[in-house]
Amino acid sequence: MILLILVTGFRLIGLDHLPVWHDEVFTLVRVFGHPADLWETLFSGRLLTPDEILAFQRPDPSKGWDETLRALAEHPEHAPLYYLLGRWATTLPLEPVTALRGTSAAFGLLLPLAAFWLMRELFGRGPVPWVAAAVVAFSPLHLLYAQEARQYALWTLLVLTSSAALQRALDRNRPRDWWLYGLMMTLGLYSHLLFALMVPVHAAYIGLGATRLSEGQSRKRGLPVRAWLLAVIAAGVLFLPWMFALVSGFGDAVGHTQWMERAVGAQRNLLAWAGHITRAFLDVSPHADPPTLSLLLLGPIAVGLIVYLFRAPRPRMWLPVLIAVAYLGVVLGPDLLLGGSRSLHVRYGLPAVVAVQLMVAWGIGSALARRDRMRVLAAAALALIMVFGVISQWRILQAETWWTKHFSASNLEVARLVNARDRPLVAVSPSGVAAGELVSLAYHLDDRVRIWGHGDPGAPVTLPDGFGSLLLLLPSAELGAAIGPERVAEPIAGSWQWFLVPR
């Protein structure tokens, strides 16, 4: 318990040490109700300082909750619960980034407890719930998402707590337990739209007869289907306000998610999932592609899954399996069948990853309860997971950037390059990533750097005078023409969006 408390506490250390990346930028922009003002200011043709850009990462006394709700409704693909809680957290005496990431960290602190609760409800007392809590607490992947200003830690937490509440209600069939389950389902729907998959997952689990039957009780009488339906319907009714927002803004939601359709190939997607699974246990590289040696962990993980599938008591063993299959299917399935790049981003499959961790934890925990040499092997496996976790989390906490920052991971190095130049100007063309990347970069720019964004593409562009080196963010043809053929834009290594034009 002492080890669990200490290692879980890592989630509260250095909440501001990793760069604020593109998606986190827009968390703060929407929480404070700034989207329209940000775009209008960036591409007004005025010279701006980094601090003027970062004003959109701070609250404006003139913008209240109405502006926050309006900004969130413009992106209905993101359910609002986390962002509303984040808006409240920013009223605390903390820096905005720390407040938002601290909100995620609070949910990350509860995640090992949720794993303990679920495995306790499924498999009773013994080592299994403790091992499950340890595997989740020591996981570097959950540390990363507990320190990111996005909704993924909350979503993962509610996947586990709703499932634990379901098992509790199935076993006891008391009104208060069904009320708890309905509450967890409602909060889950408001945490992430993909949480809706838990409805068919739980339905399939109930269909498999996953309830603790007393001796002589028939299976049909042990399935409180009506109570479950009432709880789910109540959650759906309470979710209707956001469903209306999603329907009314469906076109915008589709447009905001079209980037997922970019085809990257089946082999790359499968390798990405292999990396996701292994990085849940060991993650020592800040780069996007995990070290090849870490993929050797797939063997022991596969053994743990096989042990679980063949030896875990039925029908309760099906709940983690169904969670893993559902989220793996909804992310990897379309990528393999239709082409896409969802699988490159582990955040969309976090419930599948944590379900795999719970299944491995059952294999270790059940072996620890034995009296033969398997107990020693299980203890060694658990110790190894803890050592891997501590090493990984320590490296993450010491790092300047990490792969979860995606295409913004190199922005700190880009800023250093610009800050070292004489009279630098950051010139930006309008694009889908321009605003987020520019604000992300502004966190690391010197005050003497100036930022300039030109207006609509197609209009003639005239660069401001008096500047030396230029940093370009996805320059348009018009911006390239304004620079002239005598100056060559060189792509900056480690990025695809930044180009440097030496003086």
C-alpha positions in Angstrom: 0.0 0.0 0.0 2.9 2.4 0.8 4.4 1.7 -2.6 1.1 2.2 -4.4 0.6 5.6 -2.6 4.1 6.7 -3.4 4.2 5.8 -7.1 0.7 7.0 -7.7 1.8 10.3 -6.2 4.2 10.7 -9.1 1.1 12.0 -11.1 1.3 15.2 -9.0 5.0 15.9 -9.7 6.0 18.4 -12.3 2.6 18.9 -13.9 4.1 21.7 -16.1 7.4 20.1 -17.0 6.3 18.6 -20.4 5.5 21.0 -23.3 1.9 22.1 -23.9 1.0 20.5 -27.2 -1.5 21.3 -29.9 -4.6 19.5 -28.3 -3.9 20.9 -24.9 -3.7 24.4 -26.3 -7.3 24.0 -27.5 -8.3 22.6 -24.2 -7.4 26.0 -22.6 -8.7 28.0 -25.5 -12.2 26.4 -25.3 -12.3 26.3 -21.5 -11.8 30.1 -21.5 -14.1 30.7 -24.5 -11.4 32.2 -26.8 -11.6 30.3 -30.2 -12.9 33.1 -32.4 -10.7 35.7 -30.9 -7.6 33.5 -31.2 -8.0 33.0 -35.0 -8.9 36.7 -35.6 -5.9 37.9 -33.7 -3.3 35.5 -35.1 -4.2 36.3 -38.8 -4.9 40.0 -38.5 -1.6 40.9 -40.1 -0.3 42.6 -36.9 3.0 41.9 -35.3 2.4 40.0 -32.0 4.6 39.2 -29.0 4.6 35.7 -27.5 2.8 37.1 -24.4 0.0 38.4 -26.6 -0.5 35.0 -28.1 -0.4 33.3 -24.6 -3.2 35.6 -23.5 -5.6 33.1 -25.1 -4.3 30.5 -22.6 -5.5 32.5 -19.7 -9.0 33.5 -18.4 -10.6 36.7 -19.5 -12.8 38.3 -16.9 -15.2 39.4 -19.7 -15.8 35.8 -20.8 -17.9 33.6 -18.5 -19.5 30.2 -18.6 -21.6 31.1 -21.6 -18.6 31.5 -23.8 -17.1 28.3 -22.5 -20.3 26.3 -23.4 -20.5 28.0 -26.8 -16.9 27.1 -27.6 -17.5 23.5 -26.5 -20.6 23.2 -28.5 -18.6 24.2 -31.6 -16.6 20.9 -31.1 -19.3 18.5 -30.0 -17.1 15.5 -30.8 -15.5 16.2 -27.3 -18.0 15.6 -24.5 -18.0 18.5 -22.1 -17.6 17.0 -18.5 -13.8 17.3 -18.3 -13.7 20.8 -19.8 -16.3 22.1 -17.4 -14.5 20.6 -14.4 -11.3 22.2 -15.8 -13.0 25.6 -16.1 -13.8 25.3 -12.4 -10.3 24.2 -11.5 -8.9 27.3 -13.2 -10.6 29.4 -10.5 -8.1 28.0 -8.0 -4.8 29.9 -7.3 -2.9 27.9 -9.9 -1.4 28.5 -13.3 -4.0 27.5 -16.0 -1.9 24.6 -17.4 -1.3 23.3 -13.9 -5.0 23.5 -13.0 -6.1 21.6 -16.1 -3.4 19.0 -15.8 -4.1 18.8 -12.1 -7.7 17.9 -12.9 -6.4 15.0 -15.0 -4.0 14.0 -12.3 -6.8 13.8 -9.7 -8.5 11.2 -11.9 -5.2 9.5 -12.5 -4.8 9.2 -8.7 -8.2 7.4 -8.5 -7.4 5.0 -11.4 -5.6 2.3 -9.4 -8.4 2.4 -6.8 -10.9 1.9 -9.7 -8.8 -1.1 -10.9 -8.8 -2.5 -7.4 -12.6 -2.1 -7.0 -13.4 -3.7 -10.4 -11.2 -6.7 -9.8 -12.5 -7.0 -6.2 -16.1 -7.1 -7.5 -15.3 -9.6 -10.2 -13.0 -12.0 -8.4 -13.3 -11.3 -4.7 -10.6 -10.9 -2.1 -7.0 -12.0 -2.4 -3.9 -10.8 -4.2 -5.7 -10.1 -7.6 -7.2 -6.7 -6.8 -3.9 -5.5 -5.2 -1.9 -6.7 -8.2 -4.3 -4.9 -10.6 -3.9 -1.7 -8.6 -0.2 -2.0 -8.7 0.0 -2.7 -12.5 -2.1 0.4 -13.2 -0.3 2.6 -10.6 3.2 1.7 -12.0 2.1 2.0 -15.6 4.0 4.9 -17.4 1.1 5.2 -19.9 -1.3 6.2 -17.2 1.2 8.7 -15.7 1.4 10.4 -19.1 -2.4 10.8 -19.5 -2.8 11.8 -15.9 -0.5 14.7 -16.7 -2.2 15.8 -19.9 -4.9 18.5 -20.1 -7.4 16.3 -21.9 -10.2 14.0 -20.9 -8.6 10.6 -21.2 -7.8 9.9 -17.6 -11.4 10.7 -16.6 -12.7 8.5 -19.4 -10.5 5.6 -18.4 -11.5 6.0 -14.8 -15.2 5.9 -15.6 -14.9 2.8 -17.9 -13.5 0.9 -14.8 -15.9 2.4 -12.2 -19.0 1.9 -14.3 -18.0 -1.7 -14.8 -17.4 -2.2 -11.1 -20.7 -0.5 -10.3 -22.4 -2.9 -12.7 -21.0 -6.0 -11.1 -21.9 -4.7 -7.7 -25.5 -4.0 -8.8 -25.7 -7.5 -10.5 -24.5 -9.2 -7.3 -26.6 -7.2 -4.8 -29.5 -6.0 -7.0 -30.3 -3.1 -4.6 -31.8 0.1 -5.8 -29.0 2.2 -4.5 -26.5 0.1 -6.4 -28.4 0.6 -9.7 -28.6 4.3 -8.9 -24.8 4.3 -8.6 -24.4 2.4 -11.9 -26.7 4.9 -13.6 -24.7 7.8 -12.3 -21.4 6.3 -13.5 -22.9 5.7 -17.0 -24.2 9.3 -17.2 -20.8 10.7 -16.2 -19.1 8.3 -18.6 -21.2 9.5 -21.5 -20.3 13.1 -20.7 -16.6 12.2 -20.4 -16.1 10.8 -24.0 -18.3 9.9 -26.8 -16.6 6.5 -27.2 -17.9 5.6 -23.7 -21.1 4.8 -25.4 -19.5 1.4 -26.3 -19.8 0.4 -22.7 -23.6 0.0 -23.2 -23.2 -2.9 -25.7 -20.3 -4.2 -23.7 -22.3 -4.3 -20.5 -25.3 -5.8 -22.4 -23.2 -8.6 -23.7 -21.8 -9.2 -20.3 -25.2 -9.5 -18.7 -26.2 -11.8 -21.5 -23.4 -14.1 -20.6 -25.0 -14.5 -17.1 -22.3 -12.6 -15.2 -23.9 -12.5 -11.8 -23.2 -14.2 -8.6 -25.9 -16.9 -8.4 -26.9 -18.3 -5.1 -27.1 -22.0 -4.9 -30.2 -23.3 -6.6 -31.1 -19.9 -8.2 -31.9 -20.1 -11.9 -29.8 -18.2 -14.3 -32.8 -16.2 -15.7 -33.8 -15.0 -12.3 -30.3 -13.9 -11.6 -30.3 -11.4 -14.5 -31.9 -8.1 -13.5 -32.3 -6.9 -17.1 -35.1 -4.5 -16.3 -33.1 -2.7 -13.7 -30.1 -2.4 -16.1 -32.3 -1.1 -18.9 -33.8 1.5 -16.6 -30.4 2.7 -15.5 -29.1 2.9 -19.1 -32.2 4.7 -20.3 -32.0 7.2 -17.5 -28.3 7.9 -18.4 -29.3 8.3 -22.1 -32.1 10.7 -21.2 -29.7 12.8 -19.1 -27.3 12.8 -22.1 -29.8 14.2 -24.5 -28.7 17.9 -24.1 -25.3 17.0 -25.5 -26.8 14.6 -28.0 -28.8 17.6 -29.4 -25.5 19.6 -29.6 -23.8 16.7 -31.4 -26.6 16.3 -33.9 -26.8 20.0 -34.7 -23.1 20.2 -35.1 -22.6 16.9 -36.8 -21.1 18.4 -39.9 -18.5 20.2 -37.9 -17.8 17.1 -35.8 -17.1 15.1 -39.0 -14.9 17.8 -40.4 -12.8 17.9 -37.2 -12.2 14.2 -37.3 -11.5 13.7 -41.0 -7.8 13.6 -40.3 -8.3 10.0 -38.9 -9.0 8.8 -42.4 -5.4 9.3 -43.5 -4.2 5.8 -44.6 -0.9 4.6 -43.1 -1.0 0.9 -43.8 -2.0 -2.2 -41.9 1.5 -3.1 -40.8 2.2 0.3 -39.3 -1.2 0.2 -37.4 -0.5 -3.3 -36.0 3.0 -2.3 -34.9 1.5 0.8 -33.3 -0.8 -1.4 -31.2 2.1 -3.6 -30.2 3.9 -0.5 -29.0 0.8 0.7 -27.1 0.6 -2.6 -25.2 4.2 -2.8 -24.3 4.4 0.9 -23.3 1.7 0.3 -20.7 4.4 -1.6 -18.8 7.8 -0.1 -20.0 8.3 3.2 -21.7 11.9 4.6 -21.7 12.1 6.3 -25.1 10.6 9.8 -25.8 10.4 9.0 -29.5 7.3 8.0 -31.3 8.5 4.5 -32.2 9.3 2.4 -29.2 12.6 0.6 -29.0 12.6 -2.8 -30.8 13.8 -4.6 -27.6 10.7 -3.4 -25.7 8.5 -5.4 -28.1 10.0 -8.6 -26.5 7.5 -7.9 -23.7 4.7 -9.0 -26.0 5.7 -12.6 -25.3 5.2 -12.5 -21.5 2.1 -10.3 -21.9 0.6 -12.9 -24.3 1.3 -15.7 -21.8 -0.5 -13.7 -19.1 -3.5 -13.2 -21.4 -3.6 -16.9 -22.3 -3.6 -17.9 -18.6 -6.4 -15.5 -18.0 -8.6 -16.7 -20.9 -8.2 -20.3 -19.9 -8.2 -20.2 -16.1 -10.1 -17.1 -15.0 -13.5 -18.1 -13.5 -16.4 -17.8 -15.9 -18.6 -15.9 -16.7 -16.9 -13.0 -14.8 -13.7 -13.2 -16.9 -15.7 -11.9 -19.9 -16.0 -8.3 -18.8 -12.3 -7.2 -19.3 -12.3 -9.3 -22.5 -15.3 -7.5 -23.9 -13.9 -4.1 -23.0 -10.6 -4.9 -24.8 -12.4 -6.4 -27.9 -14.8 -3.5 -28.2 -12.3 -0.7 -28.1 -9.7 -2.6 -30.1 -12.3 -3.3 -32.7 -13.6 0.3 -32.9 -10.1 1.7 -33.3 -8.1 -0.9 -35.2 -11.1 -2.4 -37.1 -11.8 0.6 -39.3 -8.1 1.1 -39.9 -7.6 -2.4 -41.2 -10.8 -2.5 -43.2 -11.2 1.0 -44.6 -7.8 2.5 -44.0 -7.0 5.1 -41.3 -4.6 6.3 -38.7 -6.6 6.0 -35.5 -4.4 3.2 -34.2 -1.4 5.5 -34.2 -2.9 7.3 -31.2 -3.2 5.2 -28.1 -5.5 7.7 -26.4 -8.5 6.3 -28.4 -7.8 2.8 -27.2 -6.9 3.4 -23.6 -9.8 1.2 -22.3 -8.5 -1.7 -24.3 -5.0 -1.2 -23.0 -6.1 -1.1 -19.3 -8.3 -4.2 -19.9 -5.2 -6.0 -21.1 -3.4 -4.9 -18.0 -6.2 -6.2 -15.7 -6.1 -9.6 -17.4 -2.3 -9.8 -17.0 -2.8 -8.7 -13.3 -5.2 -11.6 -12.8 -2.7 -14.1 -14.1 0.0 -12.8 -11.7 -2.4 -12.4 -8.7 -3.9 -15.9 -9.1 -0.4 -17.4 -9.2 0.6 -15.5 -6.0 -2.3 -17.2 -4.2 -0.8 -20.6 -5.0 1.6 -22.7 -2.9 4.0 -24.0 -5.6 6.9 -22.5 -7.5 4.5 -20.5 -9.7 4.1 -18.2 -6.8 7.8 -17.3 -7.0 7.6 -16.7 -10.7 4.5 -14.5 -10.2 6.3 -12.5 -7.5 9.3 -12.0 -9.9 6.9 -10.8 -12.7 5.2 -8.3 -10.4 8.6 -7.0 -9.1 9.8 -6.6 -12.7 6.6 -4.7 -13.6 7.2 -2.4 -10.6 10.9 -1.9 -11.6 10.0 -1.2 -15.2 7.3 1.2 -14.1 9.6 3.2 -11.7 12.3 3.5 -14.3 9.9 4.6 -17.0 8.1 7.1 -14.8 11.4 8.6 -13.6 12.6 9.0 -17.2 9.3 10.7 -18.1 9.5 13.1 -15.2 13.1 14.0 -16.1 12.4 14.5 -19.8 11.9 17.7 -21.7 9.4 16.2 -24.1 7.7 12.9 -24.8 6.1 11.0 -27.6 2.5 11.8 -26.3 3.1 15.4 -27.4 2.9 14.1 -31.0 3.8 16.6 -33.7 4.4 19.3 -31.0 7.1 17.2 -29.3 9.9 19.1 -31.2 8.5 22.6 -30.5 10.8 23.2 -27.5 13.9 22.6 -29.7 12.4 24.7 -32.5 11.9 27.6 -30.1 15.6 27.3 -28.9 16.7 27.5 -32.5 14.6 30.6 -33.2 15.6 32.3 -29.9 19.3 32.0 -30.9 18.7 33.9 -34.1 19.1 37.7 -34.7 15.9 39.6 -35.2 13.7 36.5 -35.7 10.2 36.5 -37.1 7.7 33.6 -36.9 5.5 33.8 -40.0 2.4 31.8 -40.2 -0.1 30.8 -42.9 -3.7 29.8 -42.1 -4.1 26.1 -41.8 -5.8 23.5 -39.6 -2.8 23.2 -37.2 -1.5 26.8 -37.4 -3.2 28.2 -34.3 -2.5 25.3 -32.0 1.2 24.9 -33.1 1.8 28.6 -32.8 0.5 28.9 -29.3 2.4 25.7 -28.3 5.6 27.3 -29.6 4.9 30.7 -28.0 5.3 29.1 -24.5 9.0 28.8 -25.2 9.8 31.9 -27.3 11.8 34.9 -26.0 10.0 38.2 -25.6 12.0 39.7 -28.5 10.6 37.3 -31.0 7.8 38.6 -33.1 4.9 36.6 -34.6 3.1 37.5 -37.8 0.2 35.7 -39.5 -1.1 36.8 -42.9 -4.7 36.8 -43.9 -6.7 34.6 -46.3 -4.8 32.3 -48.7 -4.8 33.7 -52.2 -4.3 37.3 -51.3 -1.0 38.9 -52.0 1.5 38.8 -49.0 4.0 41.4 -48.0 6.4 40.5 -45.2 7.1 43.0 -42.4 10.5 44.8 -42.8 13.3 44.8 -40.3 13.7 41.1 -39.6 16.5 38.6 -40.1 15.8 34.9 -39.9 12.3 33.6 -40.6 10.6 30.6 -39.0 7.7 29.5 -41.2 4.7 27.3 -40.1 3.4 25.4 -43.1 3.9 28.4 -45.5 1.4 29.0 -48.2 2.4 29.6 -51.8 1.7 33.3 -51.4 4.1 33.5 -48.3 6.7 31.6 -50.3 6.5 34.1 -53.1 6.8 37.0 -50.7 10.1 35.5 -49.3 11.5 35.3 -52.8 13.5 32.7 -54.7 16.8 33.8 -53.3 16.0 32.6 -49.8 15.5 28.9 -49.3 13.1 27.5 -46.6 14.9 24.6 -45.0 12.7 22.0 -43.1 13.7 21.6 -39.5 14.7 18.1 -38.5 12.2 16.3 -36.3 9.2 18.2 -37.6 7.0 18.3 -40.7 5.4 21.7 -40.1 8.4 24.1 -39.3 10.8 25.6 -41.9 13.7 28.0 -41.3 14.8 30.7 -43.7 18.3 31.9 -42.6 19.1 35.5 -42.9 
